[in-house]
Amino acid sequence: MQGATKTAVRDFTWMTVAAVMVFTAGCGRKTPSGAAGPNDVGATAAAGELVVLCGSSFVNPTNQLIEEFNARTGIKLTPTVGGSEDFLPLVRVGSKGDVLITHDPYLDHVADADKLADSVQVGYVAPVLAVAPGNPKNITKIEDLTKEGLRVALTDPQYSTAGEMVFALLENKGIKDAVLANVGNRLTKGHANLGTLLKTGAVDAVIIWNGVAHTFADSLEVVPTPYEYDEDIRVHIIGLNYTRRPEALRTFLEFVKERGPDVFREHGYVK
C-alpha cells in the first residue's frame, strides 16, 4: 500500500537511531500482558529460544499459537509486543527477532531488506465501525460519524495503516473534515486505546481493526457496513533469515501453516 509504505520509509531513519539508543540504554519496560516490550528483546530471550516480534494488534492469537506450539514441540518462543513500524528498523539491520507477526505492507519491506526466510498468511485485518453495546446513538453507517456532538476516536495515520485507510475513505466520501471535527484530539497510536475509550464510555464510536474489536467483544458492538476500502490488508507470520535457530524456525512455520489461519479466524481476523 503506497501510503503505508511512504510512512514506513519516512520514519525509517529516526526510528533506527531511536532503536539503537533504546537498546543501548537497556531499558526494561514490560507490556501490560506480561510479554516483553520492544525494549526487552535482548534481555528476556534465553539461549535456545525463538524471539517473536509481535505487532501489537495480534497479541491474543499469537499467545495461543505460542502455547500450542510449545505444548506440541517443547520449543519455547519469547513474544515481544510493539508496533510494526518500531520493529522494521531492527529487522532491516538483522539485529533482533526470529519471527515477525505483522500486516501488509511490512512483508514487502522485509523482502526488500533481504531478510525474508519464509512467510505464512494467517488472516486479514480490516477496519470495522464499532459503537457501545446496544448502539445508543443509532449509528448505522460511516456517514453517521458526522452527526453533531458525536464523540469519535480514530487511529492516527502517521502511525497506523488503518488510520491511512480510514482517512482516505473519509476523503473519498467528502466527509473527512466533518468527522475530524468530532474526533478532536482523539487520534490514537494503537487500536487497543480505541477499545478502551469505547469501553469506558469516553467516546461514542471508533473505527478499529477487526481482531482488536474481537478482543473487546464484551464491551462494544460492531456495526455491519460494506467493505469500501481500496486494499485488502493481509496478516503474515514471517520467518527472518538471520535467525540462529533455522531448524526451530522451520518447525514453527510448518506448525503455523497448519494452525495459524484457524487460530487467527477464531480471533476475528477475517474480512
VENZIQUI-V767109 format. One record per residue. N is the residue number from 1. RES is the residue in one small letter. SS is DSSP state (hx for helix, st for strand, lp for the rest). PHI is phi in whole degrees, -180 to 180 (NA if undefined). D_FIRST is the distance of its C-alpha to the first C-alpha in whole Angstrom. Layout:
BEGIN
N_RES_SS_PHI_D_FIRST / N_RES_SS_PHI_D_FIRST
END
This chain:
BEGIN
1_m_lp_NA_0 / 2_q_hx_-63_4 / 3_g_hx_-63_6 / 4_a_hx_-67_6 / 5_t_hx_-61_6 / 6_k_hx_-60_9 / 7_t_hx_-63_10 / 8_a_hx_-64_11 / 9_v_hx_-67_12 / 10_r_hx_-61_14 / 11_d_hx_-87_16 / 12_f_hx_-60_16 / 13_t_hx_-63_20 / 14_w_hx_-70_21 / 15_m_hx_-70_20 / 16_t_hx_-63_22 / 17_v_hx_-61_25 / 18_a_hx_-64_25 / 19_a_hx_-64_24 / 20_v_hx_-62_27 / 21_m_hx_-63_30 / 22_v_hx_-66_29 / 23_f_hx_-69_30 / 24_t_hx_-65_33 / 25_a_hx_-70_34 / 26_g_lp_69_34 / 27_c_lp_-66_33 / 28_g_lp_-126_34 / 29_r_lp_-70_32 / 30_k_st_-114_31 / 31_t_lp_-82_29 / 32_p_lp_-59_31 / 33_s_lp_-74_30 / 34_g_lp_98_32 / 35_a_lp_-71_30 / 36_a_st_-67_29 / 37_g_st_-88_27 / 38_p_hx_-56_25 / 39_n_hx_-79_28 / 40_d_hx_-104_30 / 41_v_hx_-54_28 / 42_g_hx_-69_31 / 43_a_hx_-81_34 / 44_t_hx_-97_34 / 45_a_lp_-82_33 / 46_a_lp_-77_36 / 47_a_lp_-59_37 / 48_g_lp_91_36 / 49_e_lp_-96_33 / 50_l_st_-90_29 / 51_v_st_-97_27 / 52_v_st_-105_24 / 53_l_st_-85_21 / 54_c_st_-104_20 / 55_g_st_-55_18 / 56_s_lp_-64_20 / 57_s_lp_-86_18 / 58_f_lp_-125_20 / 59_v_hx_-65_23 / 60_n_hx_-65_25 / 61_p_hx_-65_24 / 62_t_hx_-64_24 / 63_n_hx_-60_28 / 64_q_hx_-65_29 / 65_l_hx_-61_28 / 66_i_hx_-62_29 / 67_e_hx_-63_32 / 68_e_hx_-64_33 / 69_f_hx_-66_32 / 70_n_hx_-64_35 / 71_a_hx_-65_37 / 72_r_hx_-80_37 / 73_t_hx_-115_37 / 74_g_lp_81_38 / 75_i_lp_-80_35 / 76_k_lp_-96_34 / 77_l_st_-123_30 / 78_t_st_-106_30 / 79_p_st_-81_27 / 80_t_st_-127_25 / 81_v_st_-102_23 / 82_g_st_-174_21 / 83_g_lp_-79_17 / 84_s_hx_-58_15 / 85_e_hx_-67_14 / 86_d_hx_-82_18 / 87_f_hx_-77_18 / 88_l_hx_-54_16 / 89_p_hx_-61_19 / 90_l_hx_-68_21 / 91_v_hx_-69_19 / 92_r_hx_-61_19 / 93_v_lp_-96_23 / 94_g_lp_67_24 / 95_s_lp_-97_26 / 96_k_lp_-143_25 / 97_g_lp_91_24 / 98_d_lp_-114_25 / 99_v_st_-136_22 / 100_l_st_-123_19 / 101_i_st_-111_18 / 102_t_st_-156_14 / 103_h_st_-130_11 / 104_d_lp_-57_7 / 105_p_lp_-100_6 / 106_y_hx_-70_10 / 107_l_hx_-59_11 / 108_d_hx_-63_10 / 109_h_hx_-66_11 / 110_v_hx_-65_14 / 111_a_hx_-64_15 / 112_d_hx_-63_14 / 113_a_lp_-84_17 / 114_d_lp_60_19 / 115_k_lp_-118_20 / 116_l_st_-90_19 / 117_a_st_-93_22 / 118_d_st_-167_21 / 119_s_st_-150_18 / 120_v_st_-132_19 / 121_q_st_-81_17 / 122_v_st_-118_19 / 123_g_st_167_17 / 124_y_st_-133_14 / 125_v_st_-104_14 / 126_a_lp_-142_14 / 127_p_st_-69_15 / 128_v_st_-126_19 / 129_l_st_-85_21 / 130_a_st_-128_24 / 131_v_st_-137_28 / 132_a_lp_-65_31 / 133_p_lp_-54_33 / 134_g_lp_87_35 / 135_n_lp_50_33 / 136_p_lp_-63_35 / 137_k_lp_-92_33 / 138_n_lp_54_33 / 139_i_lp_-92_29 / 140_t_lp_-120_28 / 141_k_lp_-156_25 / 142_i_hx_-57_22 / 143_e_hx_-61_24 / 144_d_hx_-69_27 / 145_l_hx_-69_25 / 146_t_hx_-89_27 / 147_k_lp_-56_30 / 148_e_lp_-61_33 / 149_g_lp_84_33 / 150_l_lp_-71_31 / 151_r_lp_-98_29 / 152_v_st_-121_25 / 153_a_st_-131_23 / 154_l_st_-136_19 / 155_t_st_-84_17 / 156_d_lp_-75_16 / 157_p_lp_-63_13 / 158_q_lp_-64_14 / 159_y_lp_-120_14 / 160_s_lp_-131_12 / 161_t_hx_-62_9 / 162_a_hx_-62_11 / 163_g_hx_-59_13 / 164_e_hx_-63_10 / 165_m_hx_-64_10 / 166_v_hx_-67_13 / 167_f_hx_-60_14 / 168_a_hx_-64_12 / 169_l_hx_-66_14 / 170_l_hx_-62_17 / 171_e_hx_-63_17 / 172_n_hx_-62_17 / 173_k_hx_-83_20 / 174_g_lp_75_22 / 175_i_lp_-123_22 / 176_k_hx_-59_20 / 177_d_hx_-63_23 / 178_a_hx_-67_26 / 179_v_hx_-68_24 / 180_l_hx_-65_23 / 181_a_hx_-63_27 / 182_n_hx_-83_27 / 183_v_hx_-81_25 / 184_g_lp_61_27 / 185_n_lp_-96_26 / 186_r_lp_-97_25 / 187_l_st_-97_21 / 188_t_st_-110_21 / 189_k_lp_-84_19 / 190_g_lp_-119_19 / 191_h_hx_-73_19 / 192_a_hx_-60_23 / 193_n_hx_-62_24 / 194_l_hx_-65_23 / 195_g_hx_-60_25 / 196_t_hx_-67_28 / 197_l_hx_-60_28 / 198_l_hx_-71_29 / 199_k_hx_-62_31 / 200_t_lp_-87_33 / 201_g_lp_80_33 / 202_a_lp_-75_32 / 203_v_lp_-138_29 / 204_d_lp_-99_30 / 205_a_st_-157_26 / 206_v_st_-141_23 / 207_i_st_-117_19 / 208_i_st_-138_18 / 209_w_st_-58_17 / 210_n_hx_-56_19 / 211_g_hx_-65_20 / 212_v_hx_-72_21 / 213_a_hx_-59_23 / 214_h_hx_-61_25 / 215_t_hx_-63_26 / 216_f_lp_-100_27 / 217_a_lp_-58_29 / 218_d_lp_-80_32 / 219_s_lp_-132_32 / 220_l_lp_-151_29 / 221_e_st_-132_29 / 222_v_st_-86_25 / 223_v_st_-90_26 / 224_p_lp_-64_25 / 225_t_lp_-138_22 / 226_p_lp_-63_20 / 227_y_lp_-82_17 / 228_e_lp_-113_15 / 229_y_lp_-86_12 / 230_d_lp_-75_9 / 231_e_lp_-120_7 / 232_d_lp_-97_9 / 233_i_st_-106_9 / 234_r_st_-87_11 / 235_v_st_-103_14 / 236_h_st_-127_15 / 237_i_st_-107_18 / 238_i_st_-114_18 / 239_g_st_-86_21 / 240_l_st_-100_22 / 241_n_lp_-77_24 / 242_y_lp_-96_26 / 243_t_lp_-56_27 / 244_r_lp_-95_31 / 245_r_lp_-129_32 / 246_p_hx_-62_30 / 247_e_hx_-68_32 / 248_a_hx_-63_32 / 249_l_hx_-63_28 / 250_r_hx_-61_28 / 251_t_hx_-62_31 / 252_f_hx_-65_28 / 253_l_hx_-67_25 / 254_e_hx_-65_28 / 255_f_hx_-63_29 / 256_v_hx_-63_25 / 257_k_hx_-60_25 / 258_e_hx_-78_28 / 259_r_hx_-107_27 / 260_g_hx_-54_24 / 261_p_hx_-59_22 / 262_d_hx_-67_26 / 263_v_hx_-65_26 / 264_f_hx_-68_22 / 265_r_hx_-65_23 / 266_e_hx_-60_26 / 267_h_lp_-96_24 / 268_g_lp_93_22 / 269_y_lp_-88_19 / 270_v_lp_-129_19 / 271_k_lp_-97_17
END
